[in-house]
């Protein structure tokens, strides 16, 4: 009986509030998922891949989730099993038998995590090695230049109306010779630069637009003018750091036309959130026309690629050759 003489238990209002909170949470969770496309569920949050290399990344992502789910189910099962089948008896008050150690179980929870980590490491190392491998003479080479707070794109191509040689251009001194070996001959090149206020004329999305040809192997050579950025084209499922004094590179083969979003994925300063760009994948013919349009705009040659490599980095590359 409560202090005021009522038989009503003081715990009931709390239980009622808890039930109401759980109901509200269930309604909120189901309401936010009404617009979810169940066809997207197998990708587990990843966007639709738009390059030939992206399915490999998606497969690694799905496999990691499957392994994590299997471990989670095992752990949840052991917790519930212990909670329900080893709970204290209401009729017995004696202390249960105390076990100081159990060698088979201790060996099990030591060996199993090692196996899980080893398997994940193998598949990660295998896929990373394949994704970062560079082919000889890619179809297209683009020098992506990151700077606070936007992007420039040097199209290293021989374009009619643009004279010069990318291999000897002082604006590309920051790029190591091992990448320049694959530059096309007499590549006068064209460029396009953006600002945070630049917008794509078709979609009105912020940032400059990088044009790529569908079905062609594209090598991105990444350089920075100031701090560390990260070049991320969302549906490519691939991103890589853009580091001052160190040149990174990777290759993709776009296989779907369209305009896709890109962004900087590295916190690079106060206006990091404004470092957006677009990627427009078009037919090879339309891509060539775009390069000619840049010539007509007198955007020929190259913008400075960024900070030259440090001596330490040059020595590292020489030792690895």
Secondary structure, DSSP 8 states (H G I E B T S, - for coil): --TTS----THHHHHHHHHHHHHHHHHHHHHHTTT--GGGGGGTT-----BTTHHHHHHHHHHHHHHHHHHHHHHHHHHHHHHHHSS--SS--S-----S--HHHHHHHHHHHHHHHHHHHHHHHHHHHHHT---SS-SEEEEEEEETTEEEEEE----TT----TTT-GGGTTS-HHHHTTS-TT---EEEE--TT-B-TTT--BSEEEEEETTSEEEEEEEESSS-EEEEEGGGTEEEEEBTTB-EEEEEEB-S-EEEEEEE-S--STTGGG-EEEEEEE-HHHHHHHHHHHHHTT-BS-----S---HHHHHHHHHH-
